[in-house]
Amino acid sequence: MLVARVLQKGQIVIPKEARKKANLAPGDRVEVRITEEGIVIVPFKKSYTESFRGLVKGKLSLEELEKLYAEKS
């Protein structure tokens, strides 16, 4: 079982093991859902162009991004 503590401003820290399994990195967005069972945190899937953020400098064409994506997959 993974446990998180609620901080004074309502923030929580997702345990490292959970972040790793969910492939979450600093700045990633998550959706918070309220269900009958409780609170569920679901990572937003990154768009394929967002997955390259920070990997390359400058501007790339759509064709260049698609090539990078194909190489990464």
mmCIF file as gemmi writes it, N, C-alpha and C atoms, coordinates in Angstrom:
data_model
loop_
_atom_site.group_PDB
_atom_site.id
_atom_site.type_symbol
_atom_site.label_atom_id
_atom_site.label_alt_id
_atom_site.label_comp_id
_atom_site.label_asym_id
_atom_site.label_entity_id
_atom_site.label_seq_id
_atom_site.pdbx_PDB_ins_code
_atom_site.Cartn_x
_atom_site.Cartn_y
_atom_site.Cartn_z
_atom_site.occupancy
_atom_site.B_iso_or_equiv
_atom_site.pdbx_formal_charge
_atom_site.auth_seq_id
_atom_site.auth_asym_id
_atom_site.pdbx_PDB_model_num
ATOM 1 N N . MET Axp A 1 ? 0.855 -1.179 0 1 0 ? 1 A 1
ATOM 2 C CA . MET Axp A 1 ? 0 0 0 1 0 ? 1 A 1
ATOM 3 C C . MET Axp A 1 ? 0.891 1.229 0 1 0 ? 1 A 1
ATOM 4 N N . LEU Axp A 2 ? 0.553 2.188 -0.837 1 0 ? 2 A 1
ATOM 5 C CA . LEU Axp A 2 ? 1.269 3.459 -0.896 1 0 ? 2 A 1
ATOM 6 C C . LEU Axp A 2 ? 0.459 4.508 -0.146 1 0 ? 2 A 1
ATOM 7 N N . VAL Axp A 3 ? 1.136 5.3 0.663 1 0 ? 3 A 1
ATOM 8 C CA . VAL Axp A 3 ? 0.45 6.295 1.499 1 0 ? 3 A 1
ATOM 9 C C . VAL Axp A 3 ? 1.022 7.674 1.204 1 0 ? 3 A 1
ATOM 10 N N . ALA Axp A 4 ? 0.146 8.677 1.114 1 0 ? 4 A 1
ATOM 11 C CA . ALA Axp A 4 ? 0.559 10.073 0.935 1 0 ? 4 A 1
ATOM 12 C C . ALA Axp A 4 ? -0.025 10.894 2.074 1 0 ? 4 A 1
ATOM 13 N N . ARG Axp A 5 ? 0.681 11.939 2.437 1 0 ? 5 A 1
ATOM 14 C CA . ARG Axp A 5 ? 0.219 12.831 3.498 1 0 ? 5 A 1
ATOM 15 C C . ARG Axp A 5 ? -0.323 14.113 2.86 1 0 ? 5 A 1
ATOM 16 N N . VAL Axp A 6 ? -1.422 14.629 3.401 1 0 ? 6 A 1
ATOM 17 C CA . VAL Axp A 6 ? -1.986 15.895 2.936 1 0 ? 6 A 1
ATOM 18 C C . VAL Axp A 6 ? -1.287 17.01 3.702 1 0 ? 6 A 1
ATOM 19 N N . LEU Axp A 7 ? -0.692 17.94 2.971 1 0 ? 7 A 1
ATOM 20 C CA . LEU Axp A 7 ? 0.023 19.053 3.586 1 0 ? 7 A 1
ATOM 21 C C . LEU Axp A 7 ? -0.941 20.181 3.932 1 0 ? 7 A 1
ATOM 22 N N . GLN Axp A 8 ? -0.425 21.2 4.6 1 0 ? 8 A 1
ATOM 23 C CA . GLN Axp A 8 ? -1.246 22.279 5.132 1 0 ? 8 A 1
ATOM 24 C C . GLN Axp A 8 ? -2.096 22.975 4.068 1 0 ? 8 A 1
ATOM 25 N N . LYS Axp A 9 ? -1.579 23.15 2.874 1 0 ? 9 A 1
ATOM 26 C CA . LYS Axp A 9 ? -2.329 23.833 1.809 1 0 ? 9 A 1
ATOM 27 C C . LYS Axp A 9 ? -3.12 22.865 0.94 1 0 ? 9 A 1
ATOM 28 N N . GLY Axp A 10 ? -3.3 21.619 1.391 1 0 ? 10 A 1
ATOM 29 C CA . GLY Axp A 10 ? -4.078 20.64 0.632 1 0 ? 10 A 1
ATOM 30 C C . GLY Axp A 10 ? -3.271 19.901 -0.411 1 0 ? 10 A 1
ATOM 31 N N . GLN Axp A 11 ? -1.969 20.142 -0.466 1 0 ? 11 A 1
ATOM 32 C CA . GLN Axp A 11 ? -1.121 19.449 -1.429 1 0 ? 11 A 1
ATOM 33 C C . GLN Axp A 11 ? -0.796 18.049 -0.927 1 0 ? 11 A 1
ATOM 34 N N . ILE Axp A 12 ? -0.589 17.155 -1.886 1 0 ? 12 A 1
ATOM 35 C CA . ILE Axp A 12 ? -0.112 15.817 -1.512 1 0 ? 12 A 1
ATOM 36 C C . ILE Axp A 12 ? 1.129 15.51 -2.339 1 0 ? 12 A 1
ATOM 37 N N . VAL Axp A 13 ? 1.97 14.644 -1.807 1 0 ? 13 A 1
ATOM 38 C CA . VAL Axp A 13 ? 3.133 14.17 -2.54 1 0 ? 13 A 1
ATOM 39 C C . VAL Axp A 13 ? 2.836 12.737 -2.941 1 0 ? 13 A 1
ATOM 40 N N . ILE Axp A 14 ? 2.875 12.489 -4.247 1 0 ? 14 A 1
ATOM 41 C CA . ILE Axp A 14 ? 2.643 11.134 -4.742 1 0 ? 14 A 1
ATOM 42 C C . ILE Axp A 14 ? 3.924 10.347 -4.485 1 0 ? 14 A 1
ATOM 43 N N . PRO Axp A 15 ? 3.837 9.219 -3.815 1 0 ? 15 A 1
ATOM 44 C CA . PRO Axp A 15 ? 5.042 8.439 -3.508 1 0 ? 15 A 1
ATOM 45 C C . PRO Axp A 15 ? 5.855 8.12 -4.759 1 0 ? 15 A 1
ATOM 46 N N . LYS Axp A 16 ? 7.173 8.092 -4.592 1 0 ? 16 A 1
ATOM 47 C CA . LYS Axp A 16 ? 8.1 7.885 -5.698 1 0 ? 16 A 1
ATOM 48 C C . LYS Axp A 16 ? 7.754 6.633 -6.511 1 0 ? 16 A 1
ATOM 49 N N . GLU Axp A 17 ? 7.432 5.538 -5.836 1 0 ? 17 A 1
ATOM 50 C CA . GLU Axp A 17 ? 7.103 4.286 -6.529 1 0 ? 17 A 1
ATOM 51 C C . GLU Axp A 17 ? 5.887 4.476 -7.445 1 0 ? 17 A 1
ATOM 52 N N . ALA Axp A 18 ? 4.878 5.202 -6.965 1 0 ? 18 A 1
ATOM 53 C CA . ALA Axp A 18 ? 3.674 5.445 -7.772 1 0 ? 18 A 1
ATOM 54 C C . ALA Axp A 18 ? 3.987 6.363 -8.952 1 0 ? 18 A 1
ATOM 55 N N . ARG Axp A 19 ? 4.804 7.41 -8.712 1 0 ? 19 A 1
ATOM 56 C CA . ARG Axp A 19 ? 5.188 8.314 -9.812 1 0 ? 19 A 1
ATOM 57 C C . ARG Axp A 19 ? 5.936 7.558 -10.89 1 0 ? 19 A 1
ATOM 58 N N . LYS Axp A 20 ? 6.816 6.664 -10.466 1 0 ? 20 A 1
ATOM 59 C CA . LYS Axp A 20 ? 7.614 5.897 -11.425 1 0 ? 20 A 1
ATOM 60 C C . LYS Axp A 20 ? 6.723 4.969 -12.253 1 0 ? 20 A 1
ATOM 61 N N . LYS Axp A 21 ? 5.809 4.258 -11.594 1 0 ? 21 A 1
ATOM 62 C CA . LYS Axp A 21 ? 4.914 3.336 -12.307 1 0 ? 21 A 1
ATOM 63 C C . LYS Axp A 21 ? 3.966 4.083 -13.249 1 0 ? 21 A 1
ATOM 64 N N . ALA Axp A 22 ? 3.561 5.291 -12.859 1 0 ? 22 A 1
ATOM 65 C CA . ALA Axp A 22 ? 2.646 6.082 -13.688 1 0 ? 22 A 1
ATOM 66 C C . ALA Axp A 22 ? 3.388 6.954 -14.692 1 0 ? 22 A 1
ATOM 67 N N . ASN Axp A 23 ? 4.733 6.887 -14.665 1 0 ? 23 A 1
ATOM 68 C CA . ASN Axp A 23 ? 5.56 7.685 -15.57 1 0 ? 23 A 1
ATOM 69 C C . ASN Axp A 23 ? 5.265 9.178 -15.425 1 0 ? 23 A 1
ATOM 70 N N . LEU Axp A 24 ? 5.179 9.651 -14.18 1 0 ? 24 A 1
ATOM 71 C CA . LEU Axp A 24 ? 4.931 11.057 -13.897 1 0 ? 24 A 1
ATOM 72 C C . LEU Axp A 24 ? 6.239 11.782 -13.643 1 0 ? 24 A 1
ATOM 73 N N . ALA Axp A 25 ? 6.337 12.992 -14.167 1 0 ? 25 A 1
ATOM 74 C CA . ALA Axp A 25 ? 7.515 13.825 -13.97 1 0 ? 25 A 1
ATOM 75 C C . ALA Axp A 25 ? 7.057 15.196 -13.465 1 0 ? 25 A 1
ATOM 76 N N . PRO Axp A 26 ? 7.964 15.963 -12.871 1 0 ? 26 A 1
ATOM 77 C CA . PRO Axp A 26 ? 7.591 17.305 -12.412 1 0 ? 26 A 1
ATOM 78 C C . PRO Axp A 26 ? 6.948 18.115 -13.538 1 0 ? 26 A 1
ATOM 79 N N . GLY Axp A 27 ? 5.859 18.768 -13.237 1 0 ? 27 A 1
ATOM 80 C CA . GLY Axp A 27 ? 5.142 19.574 -14.23 1 0 ? 27 A 1
ATOM 81 C C . GLY Axp A 27 ? 4.04 18.827 -14.955 1 0 ? 27 A 1
ATOM 82 N N . ASP Axp A 28 ? 4.011 17.499 -14.854 1 0 ? 28 A 1
ATOM 83 C CA . ASP Axp A 28 ? 2.934 16.736 -15.491 1 0 ? 28 A 1
ATOM 84 C C . ASP Axp A 28 ? 1.604 17.07 -14.83 1 0 ? 28 A 1
ATOM 85 N N . ARG Axp A 29 ? 0.55 16.943 -15.585 1 0 ? 29 A 1
ATOM 86 C CA . ARG Axp A 29 ? -0.788 17.228 -15.067 1 0 ? 29 A 1
ATOM 87 C C . ARG Axp A 29 ? -1.509 15.938 -14.738 1 0 ? 29 A 1
ATOM 88 N N . VAL Axp A 30 ? -2.337 15.989 -13.718 1 0 ? 30 A 1
ATOM 89 C CA . VAL Axp A 30 ? -3.16 14.844 -13.334 1 0 ? 30 A 1
ATOM 90 C C . VAL Axp A 30 ? -4.596 15.317 -13.156 1 0 ? 30 A 1
ATOM 91 N N . GLU Axp A 31 ? -5.517 14.404 -13.337 1 0 ? 31 A 1
ATOM 92 C CA . GLU Axp A 31 ? -6.936 14.682 -13.104 1 0 ? 31 A 1
ATOM 93 C C . GLU Axp A 31 ? -7.309 14.085 -11.758 1 0 ? 31 A 1
ATOM 94 N N . VAL Axp A 32 ? -8.052 14.836 -10.966 1 0 ? 32 A 1
ATOM 95 C CA . VAL Axp A 32 ? -8.524 14.351 -9.672 1 0 ? 32 A 1
ATOM 96 C C . VAL Axp A 32 ? -10.014 14.065 -9.814 1 0 ? 32 A 1
ATOM 97 N N . ARG Axp A 33 ? -10.379 12.801 -9.621 1 0 ? 33 A 1
ATOM 98 C CA . ARG Axp A 33 ? -11.783 12.387 -9.739 1 0 ? 33 A 1
ATOM 99 C C . ARG Axp A 33 ? -12.308 12.006 -8.359 1 0 ? 33 A 1
ATOM 100 N N . ILE Axp A 34 ? -13.536 12.404 -8.09 1 0 ? 34 A 1
ATOM 101 C CA . ILE Axp A 34 ? -14.212 12.019 -6.856 1 0 ? 34 A 1
ATOM 102 C C . ILE Axp A 34 ? -15.182 10.894 -7.209 1 0 ? 34 A 1
ATOM 103 N N . THR Axp A 35 ? -15 9.738 -6.583 1 0 ? 35 A 1
ATOM 104 C CA . THR Axp A 35 ? -15.87 8.589 -6.837 1 0 ? 35 A 1
ATOM 105 C C . THR Axp A 35 ? -16.523 8.174 -5.527 1 0 ? 35 A 1
ATOM 106 N N . GLU Axp A 36 ? -17.414 7.211 -5.597 1 0 ? 36 A 1
ATOM 107 C CA . GLU Axp A 36 ? -18.035 6.704 -4.367 1 0 ? 36 A 1
ATOM 108 C C . GLU Axp A 36 ? -17.013 6.041 -3.453 1 0 ? 36 A 1
ATOM 109 N N . GLU Axp A 37 ? -15.948 5.486 -4.058 1 0 ? 37 A 1
ATOM 110 C CA . GLU Axp A 37 ? -14.914 4.825 -3.261 1 0 ? 37 A 1
ATOM 111 C C . GLU Axp A 37 ? -13.938 5.812 -2.643 1 0 ? 37 A 1
ATOM 112 N N . GLY Axp A 38 ? -13.826 7.002 -3.211 1 0 ? 38 A 1
ATOM 113 C CA . GLY Axp A 38 ? -12.893 8.01 -2.701 1 0 ? 38 A 1
ATOM 114 C C . GLY Axp A 38 ? -12.335 8.862 -3.823 1 0 ? 38 A 1
ATOM 115 N N . ILE Axp A 39 ? -11.102 9.297 -3.65 1 0 ? 39 A 1
ATOM 116 C CA . ILE Axp A 39 ? -10.433 10.171 -4.614 1 0 ? 39 A 1
ATOM 117 C C . ILE Axp A 39 ? -9.532 9.322 -5.502 1 0 ? 39 A 1
ATOM 118 N N . VAL Axp A 40 ? -9.596 9.575 -6.813 1 0 ? 40 A 1
ATOM 119 C CA . VAL Axp A 40 ? -8.756 8.87 -7.77 1 0 ? 40 A 1
ATOM 120 C C . VAL Axp A 40 ? -7.939 9.91 -8.525 1 0 ? 40 A 1
ATOM 121 N N . ILE Axp A 41 ? -6.63 9.687 -8.614 1 0 ? 41 A 1
ATOM 122 C CA . ILE Axp A 41 ? -5.743 10.587 -9.349 1 0 ? 41 A 1
ATOM 123 C C . ILE Axp A 41 ? -5.327 9.879 -10.63 1 0 ? 41 A 1
ATOM 124 N N . VAL Axp A 42 ? -5.617 10.506 -11.771 1 0 ? 42 A 1
ATOM 125 C CA . VAL Axp A 42 ? -5.36 9.891 -13.075 1 0 ? 42 A 1
ATOM 126 C C . VAL Axp A 42 ? -4.447 10.812 -13.883 1 0 ? 42 A 1
ATOM 127 N N . PRO Axp A 43 ? -3.302 10.302 -14.354 1 0 ? 43 A 1
ATOM 128 C CA . PRO Axp A 43 ? -2.423 11.147 -15.176 1 0 ? 43 A 1
ATOM 129 C C . PRO Axp A 43 ? -3.086 11.497 -16.505 1 0 ? 43 A 1
ATOM 130 N N . PHE Axp A 44 ? -2.896 12.755 -16.938 1 0 ? 44 A 1
ATOM 131 C CA . PHE Axp A 44 ? -3.313 13.139 -18.282 1 0 ? 44 A 1
ATOM 132 C C . PHE Axp A 44 ? -2.29 12.547 -19.232 1 0 ? 44 A 1
ATOM 133 N N . LYS Axp A 45 ? -2.755 11.993 -20.321 1 0 ? 45 A 1
ATOM 134 C CA . LYS Axp A 45 ? -1.822 11.493 -21.321 1 0 ? 45 A 1
ATOM 135 C C . LYS Axp A 45 ? -1.238 12.685 -22.066 1 0 ? 45 A 1
ATOM 136 N N . LYS Axp A 46 ? 0.06 12.64 -22.253 1 0 ? 46 A 1
ATOM 137 C CA . LYS Axp A 46 ? 0.73 13.71 -22.982 1 0 ? 46 A 1
ATOM 138 C C . LYS Axp A 46 ? 0.453 13.546 -24.467 1 0 ? 46 A 1
ATOM 139 N N . SER Axp A 47 ? 0.271 14.671 -25.134 1 0 ? 47 A 1
ATOM 140 C CA . SER Axp A 47 ? 0.153 14.602 -26.584 1 0 ? 47 A 1
ATOM 141 C C . SER Axp A 47 ? 1.519 14.215 -27.131 1 0 ? 47 A 1
ATOM 142 N N . TYR Axp A 48 ? 1.541 13.745 -28.334 1 0 ? 48 A 1
ATOM 143 C CA . TYR Axp A 48 ? 2.813 13.255 -28.83 1 0 ? 48 A 1
ATOM 144 C C . TYR Axp A 48 ? 3.806 14.378 -29.021 1 0 ? 48 A 1
ATOM 145 N N . THR Axp A 49 ? 3.357 15.599 -29.285 1 0 ? 49 A 1
ATOM 146 C CA . THR Axp A 49 ? 4.312 16.706 -29.396 1 0 ? 49 A 1
ATOM 147 C C . THR Axp A 49 ? 4.805 17.137 -28.015 1 0 ? 49 A 1
ATOM 148 N N . GLU Axp A 50 ? 3.961 17.042 -26.986 1 0 ? 50 A 1
ATOM 149 C CA . GLU Axp A 50 ? 4.395 17.389 -25.633 1 0 ? 50 A 1
ATOM 150 C C . GLU Axp A 50 ? 5.472 16.442 -25.133 1 0 ? 50 A 1
ATOM 151 N N . SER Axp A 51 ? 5.476 15.21 -25.615 1 0 ? 51 A 1
ATOM 152 C CA . SER Axp A 51 ? 6.46 14.24 -25.146 1 0 ? 51 A 1
ATOM 153 C C . SER Axp A 51 ? 7.88 14.635 -25.547 1 0 ? 51 A 1
ATOM 154 N N . PHE Axp A 52 ? 8.02 15.579 -26.479 1 0 ? 52 A 1
ATOM 155 C CA . PHE Axp A 52 ? 9.343 16.034 -26.903 1 0 ? 52 A 1
ATOM 156 C C . PHE Axp A 52 ? 9.771 17.32 -26.212 1 0 ? 52 A 1
ATOM 157 N N . ARG Axp A 53 ? 8.934 17.855 -25.344 1 0 ? 53 A 1
ATOM 158 C CA . ARG Axp A 53 ? 9.265 19.109 -24.664 1 0 ? 53 A 1
ATOM 159 C C . ARG Axp A 53 ? 10.609 18.961 -23.954 1 0 ? 53 A 1
ATOM 160 N N . GLY Axp A 54 ? 11.509 19.893 -24.247 1 0 ? 54 A 1
ATOM 161 C CA . GLY Axp A 54 ? 12.801 19.895 -23.599 1 0 ? 54 A 1
ATOM 162 C C . GLY Axp A 54 ? 13.851 19.01 -24.261 1 0 ? 54 A 1
ATOM 163 N N . LEU Axp A 55 ? 13.475 18.201 -25.253 1 0 ? 55 A 1
ATOM 164 C CA . LEU Axp A 55 ? 14.445 17.316 -25.894 1 0 ? 55 A 1
ATOM 165 C C . LEU Axp A 55 ? 15.251 18.009 -26.983 1 0 ? 55 A 1
ATOM 166 N N . VAL Axp A 56 ? 14.636 18.954 -27.665 1 0 ? 56 A 1
ATOM 167 C CA . VAL Axp A 56 ? 15.319 19.617 -28.767 1 0 ? 56 A 1
ATOM 168 C C . VAL Axp A 56 ? 15.159 21.125 -28.627 1 0 ? 56 A 1
ATOM 169 N N . LYS Axp A 57 ? 16.156 21.841 -29.14 1 0 ? 57 A 1
ATOM 170 C CA . LYS Axp A 57 ? 16.083 23.304 -29.117 1 0 ? 57 A 1
ATOM 171 C C . LYS Axp A 57 ? 15.698 23.799 -30.502 1 0 ? 57 A 1
ATOM 172 N N . GLY Axp A 58 ? 15.049 24.937 -30.555 1 0 ? 58 A 1
ATOM 173 C CA . GLY Axp A 58 ? 14.661 25.519 -31.825 1 0 ? 58 A 1
ATOM 174 C C . GLY Axp A 58 ? 13.301 25.034 -32.262 1 0 ? 58 A 1
ATOM 175 N N . LYS Axp A 59 ? 12.968 25.374 -33.476 1 0 ? 59 A 1
ATOM 176 C CA . LYS Axp A 59 ? 11.663 24.997 -34.018 1 0 ? 59 A 1
ATOM 177 C C . LYS Axp A 59 ? 11.821 23.823 -34.966 1 0 ? 59 A 1
ATOM 178 N N . LEU Axp A 60 ? 10.871 22.918 -34.907 1 0 ? 60 A 1
ATOM 179 C CA . LEU Axp A 60 ? 10.87 21.763 -35.794 1 0 ? 60 A 1
ATOM 180 C C . LEU Axp A 60 ? 9.582 21.74 -36.599 1 0 ? 60 A 1
ATOM 181 N N . SER Axp A 61 ? 9.669 21.204 -37.793 1 0 ? 61 A 1
ATOM 182 C CA . SER Axp A 61 ? 8.471 21.038 -38.606 1 0 ? 61 A 1
ATOM 183 C C . SER Axp A 61 ? 7.7 19.833 -38.104 1 0 ? 61 A 1
ATOM 184 N N . LEU Axp A 62 ? 6.461 19.708 -38.513 1 0 ? 62 A 1
ATOM 185 C CA . LEU Axp A 62 ? 5.642 18.556 -38.147 1 0 ? 62 A 1
ATOM 186 C C . LEU Axp A 62 ? 6.301 17.263 -38.618 1 0 ? 62 A 1
ATOM 187 N N . GLU Axp A 63 ? 6.882 17.294 -39.813 1 0 ? 63 A 1
ATOM 188 C CA . GLU Axp A 63 ? 7.561 16.101 -40.333 1 0 ? 63 A 1
ATOM 189 C C . GLU Axp A 63 ? 8.739 15.708 -39.443 1 0 ? 63 A 1
ATOM 190 N N . GLU Axp A 64 ? 9.491 16.7 -38.96 1 0 ? 64 A 1
ATOM 191 C CA . GLU Axp A 64 ? 10.632 16.409 -38.089 1 0 ? 64 A 1
ATOM 192 C C . GLU Axp A 64 ? 10.156 15.848 -36.748 1 0 ? 64 A 1
ATOM 193 N N . LEU Axp A 65 ? 9.061 16.389 -36.228 1 0 ? 65 A 1
ATOM 194 C CA . LEU Axp A 65 ? 8.504 15.87 -34.975 1 0 ? 65 A 1
ATOM 195 C C . LEU Axp A 65 ? 8.019 14.435 -35.145 1 0 ? 65 A 1
ATOM 196 N N . GLU Axp A 66 ? 7.363 14.15 -36.27 1 0 ? 66 A 1
ATOM 197 C CA . GLU Axp A 66 ? 6.885 12.796 -36.522 1 0 ? 66 A 1
ATOM 198 C C . GLU Axp A 66 ? 8.06 11.811 -36.627 1 0 ? 66 A 1
ATOM 199 N N . LYS Axp A 67 ? 9.149 12.255 -37.242 1 0 ? 67 A 1
ATOM 200 C CA . LYS Axp A 67 ? 10.329 11.404 -37.35 1 0 ? 67 A 1
ATOM 201 C C . LYS Axp A 67 ? 10.898 11.112 -35.97 1 0 ? 67 A 1
ATOM 202 N N . LEU Axp A 68 ? 11.005 12.133 -35.122 1 0 ? 68 A 1
ATOM 203 C CA . LEU Axp A 68 ? 11.498 11.942 -33.759 1 0 ? 68 A 1
ATOM 204 C C . LEU Axp A 68 ? 10.592 11.001 -32.983 1 0 ? 68 A 1
ATOM 205 N N . TYR Axp A 69 ? 9.288 11.173 -33.151 1 0 ? 69 A 1
ATOM 206 C CA . TYR Axp A 69 ? 8.332 10.315 -32.442 1 0 ? 69 A 1
ATOM 207 C C . TYR Axp A 69 ? 8.491 8.856 -32.869 1 0 ? 69 A 1
ATOM 208 N N . ALA Axp A 70 ? 8.659 8.632 -34.176 1 0 ? 70 A 1
ATOM 209 C CA . ALA Axp A 70 ? 8.82 7.277 -34.688 1 0 ? 70 A 1
ATOM 210 C C . ALA Axp A 70 ? 10.104 6.642 -34.143 1 0 ? 70 A 1
ATOM 211 N N . GLU Axp A 71 ? 11.158 7.437 -34.026 1 0 ? 71 A 1
ATOM 212 C CA . GLU Axp A 71 ? 12.424 6.927 -33.492 1 0 ? 71 A 1
ATOM 213 C C . GLU Axp A 71 ? 12.3 6.596 -32.002 1 0 ? 71 A 1
ATOM 214 N N . LYS Axp A 72 ? 11.496 7.386 -31.281 1 0 ? 72 A 1
ATOM 215 C CA . LYS Axp A 72 ? 11.341 7.21 -29.842 1 0 ? 72 A 1
ATOM 216 C C . LYS Axp A 72 ? 10.5 5.979 -29.526 1 0 ? 72 A 1
ATOM 217 N N . SER Axp A 73 ? 9.532 5.671 -30.39 1 0 ? 73 A 1
ATOM 218 C CA . SER Axp A 73 ? 8.6 4.546 -30.139 1 0 ? 73 A 1
ATOM 219 C C . SER Axp A 73 ? 9.21 3.21 -30.411 1 0 ? 73 A 1
